[in-house]
Amino acid sequence: MPKAKGKDSEFDNPETENERAAVWLSGYPAYSARLGLRATPEQEAVLRRAAEVAHKSLTDFILDSACLAAEQTLLDQRLFLVSGSQCQALMALLERPAQPNEGLRDLFSRKAPWDAR
């Protein structure tokens, strides 16, 4: 099995049985980008303990957690919370009978660009 290189690699010196097992069972991930971060000793201890409890390598745990937080942040930018009255007003608009729309009629009468070939 190939050995990860670099002094910052968690695979150079796994500290727990779980990390050694994760390396052995999963091989080395095909990561293509390198991210660096600095943490206090307390933050590192919390992250390592959480990774161990989750049966993940430290890298996988940090990436999974960061990606979940990133996805939530992005969703927060697209999800808008409204009051009950605002929701009722929106639902009333959506439940109204459709009105003729010449723009939509024209749009749907044309072939899609990907079907034009």
C-alpha positions as YAML, in Angstrom:
chain: A
units: angstrom
residues:
- id: 1
  name: MET
  ca: [0.00, 0.00, 0.00]
- id: 2
  name: PRO
  ca: [1.43, 3.42, -0.92]
- id: 3
  name: LYS
  ca: [2.61, 5.63, 1.88]
- id: 4
  name: ALA
  ca: [1.33, 9.20, 2.14]
- id: 5
  name: LYS
  ca: [4.17, 11.68, 2.16]
- id: 6
  name: GLY
  ca: [4.57, 14.88, 4.11]
- id: 7
  name: LYS
  ca: [5.02, 15.83, 7.72]
- id: 8
  name: ASP
  ca: [1.39, 16.91, 8.07]
- id: 9
  name: SER
  ca: [-0.08, 13.63, 6.87]
- id: 10
  name: GLU
  ca: [-2.13, 11.86, 9.50]
- id: 11
  name: PHE
  ca: [-1.22, 8.59, 7.81]
- id: 12
  name: ASP
  ca: [2.50, 9.00, 8.58]
- id: 13
  name: ASN
  ca: [1.96, 8.25, 12.24]
- id: 14
  name: PRO
  ca: [-1.59, 7.17, 13.12]
- id: 15
  name: GLU
  ca: [-2.18, 7.63, 16.82]
- id: 16
  name: THR
  ca: [-5.17, 5.35, 17.30]
- id: 17
  name: GLU
  ca: [-6.24, 1.88, 16.25]
- id: 18
  name: ASN
  ca: [-9.24, 3.43, 14.49]
- id: 19
  name: GLU
  ca: [-7.01, 5.59, 12.31]
- id: 20
  name: ARG
  ca: [-4.79, 2.61, 11.48]
- id: 21
  name: ALA
  ca: [-7.86, 0.53, 10.62]
- id: 22
  name: ALA
  ca: [-9.29, 3.32, 8.45]
- id: 23
  name: VAL
  ca: [-6.02, 3.55, 6.53]
- id: 24
  name: TRP
  ca: [-5.81, -0.20, 6.10]
- id: 25
  name: LEU
  ca: [-9.44, -0.73, 5.08]
- id: 26
  name: SER
  ca: [-9.99, 2.27, 2.85]
- id: 27
  name: GLY
  ca: [-6.61, 2.68, 1.24]
- id: 28
  name: TYR
  ca: [-5.57, 6.22, 0.60]
- id: 29
  name: PRO
  ca: [-8.24, 8.62, -0.57]
- id: 30
  name: ALA
  ca: [-7.74, 10.17, -3.96]
- id: 31
  name: TYR
  ca: [-7.76, 13.72, -2.67]
- id: 32
  name: SER
  ca: [-6.55, 16.19, -5.26]
- id: 33
  name: ALA
  ca: [-6.46, 19.40, -3.23]
- id: 34
  name: ARG
  ca: [-4.53, 20.10, -0.08]
- id: 35
  name: LEU
  ca: [-6.05, 22.29, 2.60]
- id: 36
  name: GLY
  ca: [-4.08, 23.51, 5.57]
- id: 37
  name: LEU
  ca: [-5.39, 24.75, 8.86]
- id: 38
  name: ARG
  ca: [-4.12, 25.62, 12.29]
- id: 39
  name: ALA
  ca: [-5.84, 24.64, 15.51]
- id: 40
  name: THR
  ca: [-5.24, 25.04, 19.20]
- id: 41
  name: PRO
  ca: [-4.24, 21.89, 21.07]
- id: 42
  name: GLU
  ca: [-7.72, 21.83, 22.61]
- id: 43
  name: GLN
  ca: [-9.39, 22.04, 19.20]
- id: 44
  name: GLU
  ca: [-7.17, 19.28, 17.87]
- id: 45
  name: ALA
  ca: [-7.99, 17.05, 20.85]
- id: 46
  name: VAL
  ca: [-11.73, 17.57, 20.36]
- id: 47
  name: LEU
  ca: [-11.48, 16.87, 16.62]
- id: 48
  name: ARG
  ca: [-9.37, 13.73, 17.13]
- id: 49
  name: ARG
  ca: [-11.74, 12.40, 19.80]
- id: 50
  name: ALA
  ca: [-14.80, 13.09, 17.66]
- id: 51
  name: ALA
  ca: [-13.17, 11.43, 14.65]
- id: 52
  name: GLU
  ca: [-12.36, 8.40, 16.77]
- id: 53
  name: VAL
  ca: [-15.92, 8.16, 18.08]
- id: 54
  name: ALA
  ca: [-17.23, 8.47, 14.50]
- id: 55
  name: HIS
  ca: [-14.81, 5.74, 13.36]
- id: 56
  name: LYS
  ca: [-13.33, 8.09, 10.76]
- id: 57
  name: SER
  ca: [-9.88, 9.33, 10.02]
- id: 58
  name: LEU
  ca: [-9.19, 12.86, 11.19]
- id: 59
  name: THR
  ca: [-9.13, 14.07, 7.58]
- id: 60
  name: ASP
  ca: [-12.43, 12.42, 6.71]
- id: 61
  name: PHE
  ca: [-14.07, 13.72, 9.86]
- id: 62
  name: ILE
  ca: [-12.92, 17.29, 9.30]
- id: 63
  name: LEU
  ca: [-13.86, 17.25, 5.60]
- id: 64
  name: ASP
  ca: [-17.28, 15.70, 6.26]
- id: 65
  name: SER
  ca: [-18.02, 18.18, 9.05]
- id: 66
  name: ALA
  ca: [-16.81, 21.16, 7.04]
- id: 67
  name: CYS
  ca: [-18.80, 20.10, 3.97]
- id: 68
  name: LEU
  ca: [-21.98, 19.69, 6.05]
- id: 69
  name: ALA
  ca: [-21.49, 23.16, 7.50]
- id: 70
  name: ALA
  ca: [-20.77, 24.58, 4.04]
- id: 71
  name: GLU
  ca: [-23.89, 22.97, 2.56]
- id: 72
  name: GLN
  ca: [-25.99, 24.34, 5.43]
- id: 73
  name: THR
  ca: [-24.55, 27.81, 4.89]
- id: 74
  name: LEU
  ca: [-25.40, 27.62, 1.20]
- id: 75
  name: LEU
  ca: [-28.91, 26.32, 1.92]
- id: 76
  name: ASP
  ca: [-29.44, 29.18, 4.35]
- id: 77
  name: GLN
  ca: [-28.86, 31.53, 1.44]
- id: 78
  name: ARG
  ca: [-31.61, 29.87, -0.61]
- id: 79
  name: LEU
  ca: [-34.15, 29.03, 2.09]
- id: 80
  name: PHE
  ca: [-36.21, 31.93, 3.34]
- id: 81
  name: LEU
  ca: [-38.34, 31.63, 6.42]
- id: 82
  name: VAL
  ca: [-41.61, 33.55, 6.34]
- id: 83
  name: SER
  ca: [-44.40, 34.23, 8.77]
- id: 84
  name: GLY
  ca: [-47.67, 32.33, 8.72]
- id: 85
  name: SER
  ca: [-49.50, 35.15, 6.96]
- id: 86
  name: GLN
  ca: [-46.76, 35.44, 4.32]
- id: 87
  name: CYS
  ca: [-46.95, 31.70, 3.74]
- id: 88
  name: GLN
  ca: [-50.74, 31.83, 3.37]
- id: 89
  name: ALA
  ca: [-50.44, 34.68, 0.86]
- id: 90
  name: LEU
  ca: [-47.91, 32.72, -1.18]
- id: 91
  name: MET
  ca: [-50.04, 29.57, -1.10]
- id: 92
  name: ALA
  ca: [-53.06, 31.61, -2.26]
- id: 93
  name: LEU
  ca: [-51.03, 32.88, -5.22]
- id: 94
  name: LEU
  ca: [-49.87, 29.37, -6.09]
- id: 95
  name: GLU
  ca: [-53.38, 27.93, -5.85]
- id: 96
  name: ARG
  ca: [-54.94, 30.49, -8.18]
- id: 97
  name: PRO
  ca: [-55.98, 29.18, -11.59]
- id: 98
  name: ALA
  ca: [-53.31, 29.59, -14.21]
- id: 99
  name: GLN
  ca: [-53.55, 32.72, -16.34]
- id: 100
  name: PRO
  ca: [-52.70, 32.69, -20.04]
- id: 101
  name: ASN
  ca: [-49.07, 33.63, -20.54]
- id: 102
  name: GLU
  ca: [-47.96, 34.33, -24.10]
- id: 103
  name: GLY
  ca: [-44.28, 34.32, -23.11]
- id: 104
  name: LEU
  ca: [-44.50, 30.80, -21.68]
- id: 105
  name: ARG
  ca: [-46.60, 29.61, -24.62]
- id: 106
  name: ASP
  ca: [-43.89, 30.89, -26.99]
- id: 107
  name: LEU
  ca: [-41.09, 29.38, -24.91]
- id: 108
  name: PHE
  ca: [-42.66, 25.93, -24.78]
- id: 109
  name: SER
  ca: [-43.46, 25.96, -28.49]
- id: 110
  name: ARG
  ca: [-39.74, 26.03, -29.35]
- id: 111
  name: LYS
  ca: [-37.32, 23.11, -29.22]
- id: 112
  name: ALA
  ca: [-34.92, 23.05, -26.32]
- id: 113
  name: PRO
  ca: [-31.35, 24.00, -27.32]
- id: 114
  name: TRP
  ca: [-30.09, 20.52, -26.44]
- id: 115
  name: ASP
  ca: [-32.80, 18.93, -28.63]
- id: 116
  name: ALA
  ca: [-32.14, 21.19, -31.64]
- id: 117
  name: ARG
  ca: [-29.36, 19.02, -33.06]
...
